[in-house]
Amino acid sequence: MIGADAIVKCLENEGVTTVYGYPGVAICPFYNSILDSQIRTILVRTEQNAAHAASGEARVTGKVGVCAVTSGPGATNLITGIATAFADSIPMVCISGQVKSELIGSDVFQEADITGAVESFVKYSYLIKNVEDIPRVFKEAFHIANSGRKGPVLIDVPIDIQNAAIKNFKYPESVNIRAYKPTVKGNIVQIKKVVKELEKAKRPIICAGGGVHLSEAVSELRAFADKYRIPVVSTMMGIGVMPTEDPMYFGMVGNNGKAYANRAMNESDLLIMVGARVADRAVSQPDLITTNKVLVHIDVDPAEIGKNVGPSIPLVGDARHIFEDIAKEEFTCEHEAWIRTLEEYRETMVQKRKPNPAYVDPAAFITMLSNEMKEDAVYVADVGQNQIWSCNYHIVKKGRFLTSGGMGTMGYSIPAAMGAKRGDMNRQVVAVCGDGSFQMSMMELATIMQHHIPVKIIVIKNNYLGMVREFQHYTYKDNYSVVDIKEGTPNLEKLAAAYDIPFIRVENMTHAQEKIQEFLSDDNTMLMECLVDPMDLVK
């Protein structure tokens, strides 16, 4: 057995079924060894998308996503995907090939210090110097990636280490890293403090972030909110923690969220932030969530608690364990007047849109699409205006809503949708992107067709980089700069035909429902183009 064989054995021991990547000489021993495995390899068309695809799979399965690329440009191309996963705490193991050990530091062909380059975007990184370390390193990497605050781990493997004979392969049964002991159980004294505040509160609210999904605490949070009738709002990454139409859910907070969700959070007297970073996109004015209220901040990462705002009750731990412990406490609380107030806000503070009837109304279209999608479908939104429309108008039933929140990476939706579909081939997966973000990953249509990964793709086309154009509309009084993409955007019907993908165009709302039904009528890949007013705004 050589090092490359050992890497494959490690992946098999971790239950890995798919590796996304792009080969090159420095990673060729690994890709040669994996031919003898049942692990499926997916050849993406650019390395960044290998990480996005691994992210999509990880988010649907709850397991660690895996990608593997070569040295130099292969590894550096992966960085944006790694940073995207790090910002949203997605568990991934990223394997990069490296030049021969004795040549590291010599600036030889396709050498890059990838461990140094990704230092601020990974939970940890390894440069393997001894082939005998491979089993230990991979066991640790998977443990680090999928425990505590989850995130990507990079393993850099020189080609000579991949080709070196390993004398004694034994995959460790457990991990014991002295300096890495993430807290899982919440402090019972702090939990009892939270319960006392719940008993006193007249206007409690929970703000759920992406950490609730990552800790697999969705059912526990829903049961808690339902039992004690506590209203819930969410960050962008927390969308789907509650079904959109659940009576206790009051929408997404933040600059682009629901006005009534922000008002609910601001007027509460007890705010429980769980699995959320209190970042600027969700909370632009941190003082508003501490004034005249008790702030409870629950997070598995102690570094996040107090970083942006000081909580009244900090509570470090895994959200699922904490809600399980709270459920063991006996207490009562009553705040029906508060719920009635929030219901009134929800009815009276609805955003008024004035869509152009000559085009597709993206808000109405996304809601119509949601109603036609399967209950457990996965909706993957890209970044830009399409993302904000998706956040505010997609209806989550029993499925998932995926997007790039912390990094806001354009081009995320199509490769992430590929990974989500590979993670569960029985689920309907729909990627929604703008014409700008589509062109950042349209090369993955080839991957979708080559590897038979049926993904539904919708392009919201307005011939602009819409979110930037909207910013320039407000900030620079319609003095637009470098946002017009009309002349260079390909004919999507011809592009779809080039890949043998069926195509549908929706020009306005007249026959939108029938076309959506046709679009979703089977599980085959299809590309839909929706023509949207170039001057439409998310607000």
Backbone torsions as a table, in degrees:
resi	resn	phi	psi	omega
1	MET	NA	134.5	175.5
2	ILE	-105.9	175.7	-177.3
3	GLY	-57.3	-40.1	-179.9
4	ALA	-63.0	-40.8	176.3
5	ASP	-62.6	-39.0	-179.0
6	ALA	-64.8	-38.6	177.8
7	ILE	-61.1	-45.2	179.6
8	VAL	-62.6	-42.0	177.8
9	LYS	-60.6	-39.6	178.2
10	CYS	-61.2	-45.3	-179.9
11	LEU	-62.9	-40.0	177.7
12	GLU	-63.0	-41.1	178.5
13	ASN	-63.4	-28.8	179.0
14	GLU	-87.9	2.8	177.7
15	GLY	76.0	21.0	179.4
16	VAL	-69.6	133.4	179.4
17	THR	-112.0	-19.5	-175.9
18	THR	-141.4	137.4	171.7
19	VAL	-123.3	126.0	178.2
20	TYR	-99.2	137.1	-179.7
21	GLY	178.9	-167.6	-177.1
22	TYR	-148.8	122.1	-174.7
23	PRO	-79.9	163.4	173.0
24	GLY	-163.6	172.2	-173.3
25	VAL	-55.3	-43.0	-173.0
26	ALA	-70.3	-14.5	178.6
27	ILE	-115.9	4.5	-177.2
28	CYS	-60.9	-38.2	177.4
29	PRO	-57.4	-40.6	178.1
30	PHE	-63.2	-47.5	-178.1
31	TYR	-69.1	-23.5	174.2
32	ASN	-73.2	-41.3	-178.8
33	SER	-68.9	-33.9	-175.3
34	ILE	-70.8	-13.8	176.1
35	LEU	-61.6	-27.0	-178.5
36	ASP	-90.1	9.2	-178.3
37	SER	-110.9	163.1	173.7
38	GLN	-82.6	-5.6	179.1
39	ILE	-66.7	130.7	-178.2
40	ARG	-88.7	136.0	176.1
41	THR	-103.6	135.1	178.7
42	ILE	-115.0	116.9	179.9
43	LEU	-85.2	106.8	174.9
44	VAL	-80.9	174.1	-178.1
45	ARG	-102.7	-8.5	168.7
46	THR	-155.5	144.3	-166.6
47	GLU	-61.8	-35.9	179.2
48	GLN	-51.2	-39.5	-176.9
49	ASN	-73.4	-17.6	173.4
50	ALA	-64.8	-41.9	178.4
51	ALA	-68.3	-42.1	178.8
52	HIS	-62.2	-39.9	179.4
53	ALA	-66.2	-43.1	176.7
54	ALA	-60.9	-36.7	177.4
55	SER	-63.4	-47.3	179.8
56	GLY	-58.7	-42.6	178.9
57	GLU	-65.3	-43.8	-178.9
58	ALA	-60.6	-40.0	-175.4
59	ARG	-71.7	-28.1	178.9
60	VAL	-84.7	-35.9	-174.5
61	THR	-94.0	-23.2	-173.6
62	GLY	79.6	2.9	178.9
63	LYS	-100.7	175.5	-179.4
64	VAL	-79.7	127.6	173.3
65	GLY	-81.3	150.1	-175.7
66	VAL	-131.0	134.7	172.7
67	CYS	-135.8	156.4	-177.1
68	ALA	-144.9	127.7	-177.1
69	VAL	-136.8	173.2	-179.2
70	THR	-88.6	-175.7	-176.0
71	SER	-78.7	178.4	174.0
72	GLY	59.2	-121.4	-176.8
73	PRO	-64.4	-28.5	176.5
74	GLY	-61.2	-45.7	-179.8
75	ALA	-71.2	-43.2	-178.2
76	THR	-68.6	-31.7	175.6
77	ASN	-63.3	-24.4	-177.7
78	LEU	-77.1	-17.1	-169.3
79	ILE	-58.7	-44.0	-178.8
80	THR	-60.9	-39.1	177.3
81	GLY	-66.4	-37.3	177.3
82	ILE	-65.8	-45.6	-180.0
83	ALA	-62.6	-36.9	177.7
84	THR	-62.7	-44.2	178.9
85	ALA	-67.3	-39.1	-179.3
86	PHE	-63.6	-42.1	-178.1
87	ALA	-64.0	-29.3	-178.7
88	ASP	-107.5	10.2	175.3
89	SER	58.2	48.5	-179.8
90	ILE	-97.1	128.1	-176.8
91	PRO	-74.7	120.8	179.7
92	MET	-145.0	148.9	167.3
93	VAL	-116.8	120.8	-177.0
94	CYS	-110.3	118.6	-178.6
95	ILE	-102.2	128.4	176.8
96	SER	-123.9	137.5	171.8
97	GLY	-74.9	157.5	179.8
98	GLN	-141.5	159.3	178.8
99	VAL	-65.6	170.1	-179.0
100	LYS	-54.2	143.8	-175.4
101	SER	-53.4	-43.2	-176.1
102	GLU	-72.3	-12.0	-179.8
103	LEU	-98.9	-6.9	-179.1
104	ILE	-61.5	129.0	-177.9
105	GLY	95.5	-1.5	-177.9
106	SER	-96.8	0.7	-177.8
107	ASP	58.2	42.1	179.0
108	VAL	-79.3	175.9	-176.8
109	PHE	-54.6	128.6	177.4
110	GLN	56.2	38.2	171.7
111	GLU	-98.4	134.7	173.3
112	ALA	-146.3	139.0	177.1
113	ASP	-78.2	79.3	-173.0
114	ILE	-73.1	-33.0	177.9
115	THR	-64.1	-37.3	176.2
116	GLY	-71.5	-38.1	-176.6
117	ALA	-65.7	-34.1	-175.9
118	VAL	-97.6	10.0	-171.8
119	GLU	-52.0	-39.5	-177.2
120	SER	-87.6	1.8	-176.7
121	PHE	-121.1	11.1	180.0
122	VAL	-130.8	157.0	171.5
123	LYS	-71.4	-36.1	179.5
124	TYR	-164.1	157.6	175.4
125	SER	-139.7	150.3	-179.7
126	TYR	-125.9	140.5	164.4
127	LEU	-114.8	110.4	-174.8
128	ILE	-78.7	123.1	-177.9
129	LYS	-109.2	-15.5	-179.0
130	ASN	-133.3	127.1	-176.4
131	VAL	-59.8	-30.1	-179.3
132	GLU	-67.3	-15.5	-179.2
133	ASP	-83.0	-9.7	-173.2
134	ILE	-56.2	-50.1	-179.1
135	PRO	-59.2	-45.9	-180.0
136	ARG	-62.3	-45.9	-177.5
137	VAL	-61.4	-44.9	-178.7
138	PHE	-68.7	-38.2	176.7
139	LYS	-61.4	-44.8	179.1
140	GLU	-65.2	-41.6	-176.4
141	ALA	-61.6	-45.3	179.5
142	PHE	-66.1	-37.1	178.5
143	HIS	-65.9	-46.3	-179.4
144	ILE	-64.2	-42.9	-176.8
145	ALA	-62.4	-35.9	-169.8
146	ASN	-114.1	24.1	176.8
147	SER	-134.6	164.7	-177.2
148	GLY	57.4	-140.5	170.6
149	ARG	-78.6	111.8	-171.7
150	LYS	-68.2	163.1	-179.3
151	GLY	172.1	178.9	-177.1
152	PRO	-80.8	146.0	173.9
153	VAL	-125.9	135.0	-179.8
154	LEU	-105.7	136.3	173.8
155	ILE	-122.9	115.0	-179.5
156	ASP	-99.4	123.6	-172.7
157	VAL	-125.4	106.8	177.0
158	PRO	-57.3	150.0	-175.4
159	ILE	-63.6	-32.8	179.8
160	ASP	-69.5	-31.2	176.5
161	ILE	-69.8	-37.2	177.3
162	GLN	-64.3	-32.0	-177.4
163	ASN	-91.9	-9.4	-177.3
164	ALA	-74.9	145.9	177.6
165	ALA	-73.1	136.1	176.2
166	ILE	-104.8	125.5	-171.6
167	LYS	-76.8	-39.2	-172.7
168	ASN	-140.6	91.2	179.1
169	PHE	-83.8	120.1	173.5
170	LYS	-143.7	116.3	-178.1
171	TYR	-79.3	126.3	-177.2
172	PRO	-61.6	146.1	177.8
173	GLU	-85.0	-23.2	-177.5
174	SER	-144.8	171.1	-179.0
175	VAL	-124.8	136.6	175.5
176	ASN	-138.8	91.0	-180.0
177	ILE	-103.2	112.8	-171.7
178	ARG	-57.5	-38.7	-174.5
179	ALA	-92.3	5.2	-177.9
180	TYR	-130.3	97.2	179.9
181	LYS	-134.0	77.1	-177.3
182	PRO	-63.5	142.0	178.0
183	THR	-77.9	129.6	179.7
184	VAL	-110.8	-50.3	-179.5
185	LYS	-79.9	134.2	177.2
186	GLY	-76.9	151.9	178.2
187	ASN	-66.1	123.6	-174.1
188	ILE	-64.8	-31.2	177.5
189	VAL	-64.7	-43.0	178.4
190	GLN	-66.6	-38.0	178.3
191	ILE	-61.9	-42.5	178.7
192	LYS	-64.8	-33.0	175.8
193	LYS	-64.4	-41.2	178.2
194	VAL	-62.0	-43.1	-179.9
195	VAL	-61.7	-42.8	178.9
196	LYS	-61.6	-39.7	179.1
197	GLU	-68.8	-35.1	177.2
198	LEU	-63.9	-37.3	179.0
199	GLU	-65.5	-33.0	-177.5
200	LYS	-86.8	-25.5	-170.1
201	ALA	-65.4	142.1	174.1
202	LYS	-107.1	-20.4	-177.6
203	ARG	-137.3	61.9	-178.5
204	PRO	-79.5	153.6	174.3
205	ILE	-153.5	147.8	175.8
206	ILE	-107.6	132.0	171.1
207	CYS	-109.6	111.1	-174.7
208	ALA	-96.6	131.1	177.8
209	GLY	-109.7	-174.0	-178.0
210	GLY	-62.9	-21.9	179.1
211	GLY	-62.4	-23.4	177.5
212	VAL	-67.6	-41.5	174.7
213	HIS	-63.9	-46.1	-173.9
214	LEU	-65.4	-32.4	179.7
215	SER	-89.1	2.8	-179.1
216	GLU	55.5	44.0	-177.9
217	ALA	-105.6	14.4	-174.8
218	VAL	-60.5	-49.2	-177.3
219	SER	-66.1	-35.9	179.1
220	GLU	-67.1	-42.3	179.0
221	LEU	-66.6	-42.7	179.5
222	ARG	-61.3	-43.7	-179.9
223	ALA	-62.9	-40.5	179.2
224	PHE	-64.9	-47.7	-179.7
225	ALA	-64.0	-37.7	-179.3
226	ASP	-71.3	-43.5	-176.8
227	LYS	-64.0	-43.2	-175.7
228	TYR	-103.0	7.1	178.5
229	ARG	49.0	55.8	178.5
230	ILE	-102.5	122.5	-179.5
231	PRO	-61.7	150.9	-178.8
232	VAL	-129.5	133.9	165.6
233	VAL	-118.7	170.4	-178.5
234	SER	-139.6	158.5	165.8
235	THR	-79.7	177.7	177.1
236	MET	-58.9	-43.3	-178.3
237	MET	-73.5	-15.6	179.2
238	GLY	-91.4	-0.9	178.0
239	ILE	-57.4	132.7	-178.7
240	GLY	99.6	-12.7	174.0
241	VAL	-58.7	-41.0	171.3
242	MET	-114.0	143.1	172.0
243	PRO	-57.1	140.5	-175.1
244	THR	-54.4	-37.9	-175.4
245	GLU	-97.0	14.4	174.0
246	ASP	-66.3	133.6	-178.4
247	PRO	-57.9	-25.7	-178.0
248	MET	-89.1	-0.1	-179.8
249	TYR	-100.4	129.9	-175.2
250	PHE	-121.5	27.3	167.8
251	GLY	93.0	178.7	-179.6
252	MET	-85.9	137.9	176.7
253	VAL	-92.7	170.3	175.7
254	GLY	114.1	178.2	-178.0
255	ASN	-56.2	-34.8	-178.4
256	ASN	-108.8	15.9	-179.1
257	GLY	-91.0	-165.0	179.5
258	LYS	-80.9	135.0	179.4
259	ALA	-59.5	-39.4	-178.6
260	TYR	-71.7	-26.4	175.5
261	ALA	-68.5	-44.5	177.9
262	ASN	-63.8	-40.7	-179.8
263	ARG	-65.6	-40.3	178.6
264	ALA	-60.5	-44.9	-179.5
265	MET	-66.1	-41.4	-177.9
266	ASN	-67.9	-33.5	-175.9
267	GLU	-90.9	-3.2	-179.3
268	SER	-68.3	156.2	174.0
269	ASP	-104.9	-11.8	173.3
270	LEU	-139.2	115.1	-178.9
271	LEU	-114.7	119.2	177.7
272	ILE	-105.0	104.5	175.9
273	MET	-89.3	120.9	-177.0
274	VAL	-129.3	122.5	177.8
275	GLY	66.3	30.5	-179.0
276	ALA	-129.9	146.2	-174.2
277	ARG	-87.1	-6.7	-173.8
278	VAL	56.9	45.3	-179.3
279	ALA	-84.6	168.9	-170.8
280	ASP	-64.1	-28.8	-177.4
281	ARG	-69.4	-30.1	179.2
282	ALA	-94.6	-35.8	-177.8
283	VAL	-132.7	92.9	-176.6
284	SER	-75.5	-25.1	179.2
285	GLN	-126.0	89.8	-175.4
286	PRO	-56.0	-30.3	-178.8
287	ASP	-59.1	-29.7	-176.7
288	LEU	-67.9	-23.6	-178.3
289	ILE	-97.1	7.0	174.3
290	THR	-119.2	-18.2	-177.8
291	THR	-73.7	126.2	175.8
292	ASN	56.4	36.0	176.8
293	LYS	-155.8	161.4	172.5
294	VAL	-93.5	124.9	179.5
295	LEU	-107.1	119.4	173.3
296	VAL	-105.0	125.2	179.1
297	HIS	-117.6	113.9	179.5
298	ILE	-106.3	122.5	178.6
299	ASP	-157.0	145.1	179.6
300	VAL	-75.6	-18.9	-179.5
301	ASP	-101.1	108.4	-178.6
302	PRO	-61.8	-22.0	179.7
303	ALA	-68.5	-23.2	-179.5
304	GLU	-81.6	-25.9	-177.1
305	ILE	-77.8	117.5	-178.6
306	GLY	89.3	-3.0	-177.8
307	LYS	-68.8	-45.0	-178.5
308	ASN	-107.6	-22.1	179.1
309	VAL	-156.8	143.2	-177.4
310	GLY	-86.0	117.4	-179.3
311	PRO	-80.4	154.8	173.1
312	SER	-72.4	-40.2	179.5
313	ILE	-129.4	101.2	174.5
314	PRO	-79.2	140.5	-178.5
315	LEU	-142.1	104.0	-178.0
316	VAL	-89.9	130.1	176.3
317	GLY	158.9	173.9	178.4
318	ASP	-76.5	131.7	-173.6
319	ALA	-58.4	-39.7	-178.0
320	ARG	-64.2	-44.7	179.0
321	HIS	-64.7	-38.2	-178.6
322	ILE	-67.1	-43.8	178.5
323	PHE	-68.0	-32.1	174.3
324	GLU	-63.8	-39.5	179.3
325	ASP	-71.8	-38.6	177.3
326	ILE	-62.5	-36.9	-179.2
327	ALA	-63.5	-22.0	179.2
328	LYS	-79.2	-16.6	-179.0
329	GLU	-80.7	143.4	176.9
330	GLU	-98.1	117.8	177.4
331	PHE	-159.3	164.1	177.2
332	THR	-129.2	153.3	175.5
333	CYS	-152.0	150.1	-175.7
334	GLU	-140.0	126.1	-178.0
335	HIS	-157.0	44.5	-178.7
336	GLU	-63.6	-33.4	179.4
337	ALA	-63.1	-37.8	178.1
338	TRP	-64.0	-43.0	178.7
339	ILE	-63.1	-42.4	178.7
340	ARG	-63.1	-36.9	177.3
341	THR	-63.2	-44.4	-179.2
342	LEU	-67.3	-36.6	176.7
343	GLU	-63.5	-36.1	176.6
344	GLU	-67.4	-41.8	176.7
345	TYR	-59.0	-43.9	-177.1
346	ARG	-63.2	-35.1	-179.2
347	GLU	-77.7	-33.2	-171.5
348	THR	-101.1	-15.3	-175.7
349	MET	-108.2	31.2	178.7
350	VAL	-74.8	136.1	-179.5
351	GLN	-65.3	132.3	179.2
352	LYS	-94.0	117.3	178.0
353	ARG	-104.9	149.6	175.7
354	LYS	-125.9	76.3	-175.5
355	PRO	-69.7	151.9	176.1
356	ASN	-81.1	116.4	-175.6
357	PRO	-65.5	-13.0	179.3
358	ALA	-76.4	-12.1	-177.3
359	TYR	-125.3	176.8	172.0
360	VAL	-73.9	132.0	171.6
361	ASP	-84.6	109.0	-173.8
362	PRO	-60.7	-33.8	-179.8
363	ALA	-64.9	-53.0	-179.7
364	ALA	-64.2	-37.1	-178.9
365	PHE	-64.0	-45.2	-177.7
366	ILE	-65.9	-38.4	176.4
367	THR	-65.0	-42.4	178.3
368	MET	-62.5	-44.0	177.3
369	LEU	-59.0	-45.1	-178.8
370	SER	-59.4	-42.3	-178.9
371	ASN	-65.3	-27.8	-179.2
372	GLU	-89.2	-18.3	-179.2
373	MET	-72.2	156.8	178.1
374	LYS	-66.2	154.9	-174.6
375	GLU	-58.2	-37.9	-176.1
376	ASP	-100.9	19.5	-176.7
377	ALA	-64.5	156.4	175.4
378	VAL	-107.2	122.4	179.3
379	TYR	-107.6	120.7	-178.4
380	VAL	-113.1	111.7	-179.2
381	ALA	-95.0	141.5	176.1
382	ASP	-85.3	-157.0	-176.5
383	VAL	-117.8	140.4	-177.4
384	GLY	128.6	-160.5	178.3
385	GLN	-58.6	-37.0	179.9
386	ASN	-57.8	-34.4	-179.8
387	GLN	-66.2	-44.6	-177.7
388	ILE	-69.4	-42.7	174.6
389	TRP	-59.3	-42.0	-179.2
390	SER	-64.0	-45.1	-179.6
391	CYS	-59.4	-39.7	-172.8
392	ASN	-90.3	-18.7	-174.1
393	TYR	-125.4	-8.9	174.0
394	HIS	-74.8	138.6	179.7
395	ILE	-104.4	111.8	177.1
396	VAL	-85.9	127.3	177.6
397	LYS	-102.5	-90.2	176.7
398	LYS	-116.2	14.6	-176.3
399	GLY	-99.6	-155.2	-178.7
400	ARG	-128.4	150.3	173.8
401	PHE	-119.0	117.3	-178.2
402	LEU	-115.5	142.3	173.7
403	THR	-163.4	170.9	174.7
404	SER	-92.9	105.4	-174.8
405	GLY	-92.6	-59.7	-173.4
406	GLY	-67.6	-39.3	-177.9
407	MET	-96.3	-25.6	-179.2
408	GLY	60.9	55.9	-173.0
409	THR	-91.4	112.6	175.2
410	MET	-64.9	146.1	-178.8
411	GLY	89.0	6.9	-175.8
412	TYR	-75.1	-35.6	-163.1
413	SER	-66.2	-44.0	-175.1
414	ILE	-67.5	-52.1	177.7
415	PRO	-64.5	-36.3	178.0
416	ALA	-65.2	-37.2	176.6
417	ALA	-64.8	-38.5	175.4
418	MET	-58.0	-47.1	-179.7
419	GLY	-65.4	-40.7	178.8
420	ALA	-61.9	-41.0	179.4
421	LYS	-67.1	-42.0	177.3
422	ARG	-63.4	-32.3	179.1
423	GLY	-67.2	-31.5	178.4
424	ASP	-150.9	92.9	-174.8
425	MET	-67.6	-13.5	-179.2
426	ASN	-86.7	-9.2	-177.4
427	ARG	-96.4	144.1	174.5
428	GLN	-72.7	132.2	-179.5
429	VAL	-127.8	126.4	-179.4
430	VAL	-124.1	125.5	175.2
431	ALA	-102.0	130.0	178.4
432	VAL	-119.6	123.8	-177.5
433	CYS	-140.8	166.2	172.7
434	GLY	-87.9	171.4	179.6
435	ASP	-70.5	-21.2	174.3
436	GLY	-75.0	-52.2	-178.3
437	SER	-67.9	-31.2	176.7
438	PHE	-57.8	-41.6	-176.8
439	GLN	-73.4	-9.4	174.6
440	MET	-84.0	-14.7	180.0
441	SER	-141.9	18.4	-177.4
442	MET	-67.1	-17.3	176.9
443	MET	-64.5	-18.5	-179.3
444	GLU	-76.9	-3.7	169.3
445	LEU	-58.0	-34.2	178.1
446	ALA	-65.0	-42.0	179.0
447	THR	-63.3	-44.8	-180.0
448	ILE	-57.2	-44.1	-177.2
449	MET	-76.9	-40.1	-179.2
450	GLN	-62.0	-41.3	-173.1
451	HIS	-102.6	8.8	174.5
452	HIS	54.6	57.5	178.3
453	ILE	-111.7	94.4	-174.0
454	PRO	-72.0	108.8	-179.5
455	VAL	-125.0	135.3	174.6
456	LYS	-87.4	130.0	-176.3
457	ILE	-123.9	127.5	177.2
458	ILE	-117.6	128.8	177.2
459	VAL	-109.0	115.0	174.7
460	ILE	-83.7	103.7	-170.3
461	LYS	-103.1	119.4	174.7
462	ASN	-129.9	6.9	176.7
463	ASN	65.6	18.5	177.0
464	TYR	-137.7	160.1	160.6
465	LEU	-79.4	87.7	-161.9
466	GLY	-61.1	-40.8	-177.0
467	MET	-67.8	-39.3	178.3
468	VAL	-70.8	-40.3	176.7
469	ARG	-59.8	-39.7	178.8
470	GLU	-65.4	-39.7	176.6
471	PHE	-62.7	-43.1	178.8
472	GLN	-67.6	-30.0	176.2
473	HIS	-60.7	-47.5	-177.4
474	TYR	-79.0	-41.0	-171.0
475	THR	-86.6	-38.3	-174.6
476	TYR	-115.4	18.8	173.5
477	LYS	53.1	52.9	176.5
478	ASP	65.1	22.6	173.3
479	ASN	-89.2	87.4	-170.7
480	TYR	-81.9	139.2	-177.7
481	SER	-137.1	118.4	172.4
482	VAL	57.2	42.2	179.0
483	VAL	-125.8	-7.6	-178.1
484	ASP	-85.5	117.1	-177.9
485	ILE	-117.0	13.4	-174.3
486	LYS	-59.5	-45.4	-173.3
487	GLU	-68.2	-29.7	-175.0
488	GLY	-98.8	-9.6	-177.5
489	THR	-69.6	131.1	-177.8
490	PRO	-71.0	160.2	171.7
491	ASN	-71.4	109.5	-172.2
492	LEU	-67.8	-28.8	178.2
493	GLU	-65.8	-43.1	178.3
494	LYS	-70.6	-36.4	178.3
495	LEU	-63.2	-45.0	177.9
496	ALA	-60.3	-42.4	179.8
497	ALA	-62.2	-34.4	-180.0
498	ALA	-63.0	-27.7	178.8
499	TYR	-102.6	7.6	-177.6
500	ASP	59.6	39.9	178.9
501	ILE	-107.4	127.9	176.0
502	PRO	-58.9	149.3	-172.2
503	PHE	-133.3	140.8	174.5
504	ILE	-134.0	137.0	175.1
505	ARG	-114.3	135.7	175.5
506	VAL	-117.5	116.3	-174.7
507	GLU	-95.8	-27.6	177.2
508	ASN	-156.5	-172.6	-173.8
509	MET	-85.6	-2.1	-172.9
510	THR	-57.2	-48.6	-178.6
511	HIS	-118.2	25.5	-174.4
512	ALA	-60.6	-44.8	-176.9
513	GLN	-62.7	-44.7	179.5
514	GLU	-62.1	-38.7	-178.9
515	LYS	-71.2	-35.3	175.5
516	ILE	-63.9	-42.8	178.8
517	GLN	-62.4	-40.3	175.8
518	GLU	-64.6	-41.2	-179.7
519	PHE	-59.9	-38.3	-175.4
520	LEU	-99.5	7.2	-171.4
521	SER	-68.6	-22.8	175.9
522	ASP	-139.5	-177.2	-175.7
523	ASP	-102.6	17.9	179.6
524	ASN	-84.8	156.0	176.4
525	THR	-60.5	137.3	176.6
526	MET	-149.9	147.0	178.7
527	LEU	-113.5	126.9	178.3
528	MET	-118.4	134.5	177.3
529	GLU	-110.3	125.6	178.2
530	CYS	-114.3	120.0	-178.3
531	LEU	-85.8	118.3	-175.9
532	VAL	-115.7	144.4	177.1
533	ASP	-52.9	121.7	-179.1
534	PRO	-57.0	-24.1	-177.7
535	MET	-97.7	5.8	179.6
536	ASP	-64.8	148.2	-176.9
537	LEU	-121.9	153.9	177.7
538	VAL	-77.1	-18.7	179.8
539	LYS	-120.7	NA	NA
